């Protein structure tokens, strides 16, 4: 009996030590990203079939079929989250190399610079992480060289002689934002315009009517540089145009805000996942169009008589704001079969601080769809980001609200 008690105690100890070891090191496995892509593709097929099943169960109105399909929808939703999270990597992996780079550059430029990193645990799709490193390097070098002034100039302007560059990542909606903020000299509007006119990027007349934001975005044009002398860090006119094209190839956008003497913020907006999105399905005559929910503020029904004209553009008064209307029927040249009635269905969408109302014939409802690209033949289709296959086998085009608002 004593032996068996002793043995039990030994086993307990062994069990305890192995469980503590298990807690301290989490087991991981390396999987080729191509396999995850295949998994994602197969799952997308499942989502399409799920939509089809939902449609059939609605048509047949069979209770047992309803319940099974609902259960399947729930489970496939959880599955989708897991598959998407498998591809996610914290941006820390990219951010980690910047502190050393900033120290080195500050030494080369004879500047005092403090780099703050916020939100390094924010997660991004692996494919995006691989691509985003170089654009960020360019933007940080730009902030150090053009943004932050030398200690003497900062002192003379009554600032702390140590400049601060903040690199920040955060989630908002189904986008990830990465911001690079510096408390440097900001962007000199006149200097940028003078150079842009000299390089023939804009004409003198257009320059007068441009907003500050549009002027700042001129520095993203190719071959553009306001550096007086060419150094190892910058001044070759290569850099920001590459940044812009890389970010746009990932389906993201970059915007610039700046206050002269106070500093600048470069903000990069990237899509969280590139495949399954929630959309509002709408109908225009006999065609269906999907509008991503991430861009929609709300939907409204507008009387024909409430539409006003301003600067030969049709607008509505929406909660005290003037919102321009875009008639998708005209933009996409949809063949007309039936005449319109006196009410318009309007989807109010937003990009940044700009809003627009997309006029459709009717709303169908909200749905999760698989975003498929249009392939190699249809490369530059205006305002269409892709297509999806609906439950009844029809193809619906997915509207790209950003390019419509532009």
TORKEBA-351107 format. One record per residue (C-alpha): x, y, z. Coordinates in steps of 0.5 Angstrom, whole numbers, padded with zeros to 4 digits, always signed. Example, Ala and Ser with C-alpha at 12.3 -4.5 7.8 and 13.67 -1.06 7.14 Angstrom:
+0025-0009+0016+0027-0002+0014
! end
This chain:
+0000+0000+0000+0006+0005+0002+0009+0003-0005+0003+0005-0009+0002+0012-0005+0009+0014-0006+0008+0012-0013+0001+0016-0014+0005+0022-0011+0011+0021-0016+0006+0021-0022+0002+0028-0019+0009+0031-0019+0011+0029-0026+0004+0031-0028+0004+0038-0025+0011+0039-0028+0009+0037-0035+0003+0042-0034+0007+0048-0032+0012+0047-0038+0006+0046-0043+0003+0053-0040+0010+0057-0041+0011+0055-0048+0005+0055-0053+0006+0050-0058+0006+0053-0065+0007+0050-0072+0009+0053-0079+0004+0053-0085+0006+0055-0092+0002+0061-0093+0000+0058-0100-0004+0052-0096-0008+0058-0092-0010+0061-0099-0012+0054-0101-0016+0053-0095-0019+0060-0096-0021+0059-0103-0025+0053-0101-0028+0056-0095-0030+0062-0100-0034+0056-0104-0037+0054-0098-0040+0061-0097-0042+0061-0104-0046+0055-0103-0048+0057-0096-0052+0063-0100-0055+0058-0105-0058+0054-0099-0061+0059-0095-0064+0061-0102-0067+0054-0103-0069+0054-0096-0073+0060-0096-0076+0058-0102-0078+0051-0100-0080+0054-0093-0079+0047-0089-0077+0048-0082-0072+0042-0081-0068+0045-0087-0069+0052-0084-0066+0050-0078-0060+0046-0081-0058+0051-0085-0058+0056-0080-0054+0052-0075-0049+0051-0081-0049+0059-0082-0047+0060-0075-0041+0054-0075-0039+0057-0082-0038+0064-0079-0034+0061-0073-0030+0058-0078-0029+0064-0082-0026+0068-0076-0021+0062-0075-0019+0062-0082-0018+0069-0082-0014+0070-0075-0010+0064-0078-0007+0069-0083-0006+0075-0078+0001+0077-0076+0002+0083-0071+0005+0089-0074+0010+0089-0069+0014+0084-0074+0015+0090-0078+0015+0096-0073+0021+0092-0069+0026+0095-0074+0025+0102-0074+0028+0104-0067+0035+0102-0069+0034+0106-0076+0031+0112-0073+0037+0112-0068+0042+0111-0074+0039+0116-0079+0038+0122-0073+0046+0121-0072+0047+0122-0079+0043+0128-0080+0045+0131-0073+0038+0131-0071+0035+0129-0064+0029+0125-0065+0025+0120-0061+0021+0115-0064+0014+0113-0060+0011+0106-0063+0003+0105-0061-0001+0099-0062+0004+0095-0065+0000+0089-0063-0005+0091-0068-0006+0085-0073-0006+0085-0080-0006+0080-0086+0000+0076-0087+0000+0078-0095+0000+0086-0093+0005+0085-0087+0010+0083-0092+0009+0089-0097+0008+0094-0092+0015+0095-0089+0018+0099-0095+0013+0104-0095+0014+0105-0088+0021+0106-0089+0020+0111-0094+0015+0115-0090+0019+0115-0083+0026+0117-0087+0021+0123-0090+0019+0125-0083+0026+0125-0081+0029+0129-0086+0024+0133-0089+0019+0134-0083+0023+0134-0076+0028+0140-0076+0035+0141-0073+0036+0142-0066+0038+0150-0067+0032+0151-0072+0027+0148-0067+0030+0152-0061+0029+0158-0065+0022+0157-0066+0021+0155-0059+0020+0148-0059+0023+0142-0055+0030+0141-0059+0028+0133-0059+0023+0132-0065+0018+0127-0064+0016+0122-0069+0010+0117-0067+0008+0111-0071+0001+0108-0069-0003+0103-0071-0010+0101-0070-0017+0098-0072-0023+0102-0074-0029+0099-0078-0026+0093-0082-0020+0097-0084-0013+0098-0080-0010+0105-0080-0002+0106-0079-0001+0113-0078+0006+0117-0078+0006+0123-0074+0012+0128-0073+0012+0135-0070+0016+0138-0075+0016+0144-0080+0010+0141-0083+0009+0142-0091+0010+0149-0094+0004+0149-0099+0007+0155-0103+0013+0151-0104+0010+0145-0106+0005+0148-0111+0011+0152-0114+0015+0146-0115+0009+0142-0118+0007+0148-0123+0015+0148-0125+0015+0140-0126+0008+0141-0130+0004+0137-0125-0001+0142-0125-0003+0148-0128-0003+0155-0125-0010+0156-0126-0012+0149-0122-0007+0151-0117-0011+0157-0114-0017+0153-0113-0014+0147-0110-0015+0145-0102-0009+0144-0098-0010+0137-0097-0010+0136-0105-0004+0140-0105-0001+0136-0100-0002+0130-0104+0002+0133-0110+0008+0130-0106+0006+0123-0108+0007+0124-0115+0012+0121-0119+0019+0125-0119+0017+0130-0114+0022+0132-0109+0022+0139-0105+0029+0137-0103+0034+0143-0104+0040+0138-0105+0040+0131-0106+0043+0127-0100+0043+0119-0098+0037+0120-0095+0032+0123-0100+0032+0128-0105+0032+0124-0111+0024+0124-0113+0023+0117-0112+0020+0114-0105+0013+0117-0104+0010+0115-0111+0013+0108-0110+0009+0108-0103+0003+0111-0106+0003+0105-0111+0005+0100-0106-0001+0102-0102-0006+0102-0107-0004+0095-0110-0006+0093-0103-0013+0096-0104-0011+0101-0099-0011+0109-0099-0006+0114-0096-0008+0121-0094-0004+0127-0091-0005+0132-0086-0001+0138-0084+0000+0144-0081+0005+0149-0082+0010+0149-0076+0006+0144-0072+0008+0138-0076+0005+0133-0081+0001+0126-0081+0001+0121-0086-0005+0116-0085-0005+0109-0089-0012+0106-0089-0011+0098-0091-0017+0093-0091-0017+0088-0086-0018+0082-0090-0018+0082-0098-0024+0076-0099-0030+0076-0095-0034+0082-0094-0041+0084-0091-0045+0088-0097-0052+0091-0098-0055+0088-0104-0058+0093-0108-0062+0092-0115-0062+0097-0121-0067+0095-0126-0065+0088-0127-0058+0088-0125-0056+0087-0118-0050+0091-0115-0047+0090-0108-0044+0096-0104-0039+0094-0098-0042+0096-0091-0036+0099-0089-0037+0105-0093-0045+0106-0091-0047+0111-0086-0054+0109-0087-0060+0108-0093-0066+0113-0094-0072+0114-0098-0072+0120-0102-0078+0124-0106-0076+0126-0113-0079+0133-0111-0074+0134-0105-0068+0133-0110-0064+0140-0111-0060+0143-0116-0053+0146-0114-0047+0147-0119-0051+0143-0124-0050+0137-0120-0056+0134-0116-0056+0134-0109-0060+0133-0103-0061+0136-0096-0059+0130-0091-0059+0132-0084-0057+0139-0085-0051+0137-0090-0051+0138-0097-0050+0131-0100-0049+0130-0108-0053+0124-0111-0050+0119-0116-0054+0116-0120-0051+0109-0121-0056+0107-0127-0053+0113-0131-0045+0111-0128-0046+0104-0130-0050+0105-0136-0055+0100-0134-0060+0098-0139-0067+0101-0137-0073+0096-0137-0078+0100-0133-0080+0107-0131-0078+0110-0124-0083+0112-0119-0083+0118-0115-0079+0115-0109-0071+0114-0110-0068+0109-0105-0061+0112-0103-0055+0109-0100-0051+0114-0096-0043+0113-0097-0037+0116-0094-0030+0116-0095-0026+0121-0090-0030+0127-0089-0034+0127-0096-0040+0124-0097-0045+0122-0103-0051+0119-0104-0052+0113-0109-0058+0112-0112-0061+0105-0113-0068+0102-0115-0069+0098-0109-0065+0095-0103-0065+0087-0102-0061+0086-0096-0055+0085-0092-0051+0079-0094-0044+0076-0093-0040+0075-0100-0034+0073-0103-0030+0078-0106-0027+0076-0113-0023+0080-0117-0025+0081-0125-0019+0077-0127-0014+0080-0132-0018+0082-0138-0022+0087-0134-0016+0091-0131-0019+0098-0130-0026+0098-0129-0029+0105-0126-0031+0104-0119-0032+0097-0119-0028+0093-0114-0030+0086-0116-0035+0081-0117-0039+0076-0113-0043+0070-0114-0050+0070-0111-0054+0065-0108-0059+0064-0114-0052+0063-0119-0053+0071-0121-0046+0075-0121-0047+0082-0117-0042+0087-0118-0039+0090-0112-0038+0098-0112-0032+0101-0110-0035+0107-0106-0028+0111-0106-0027+0112-0113-0034+0114-0114-0033+0119-0108-0027+0122-0111
! end
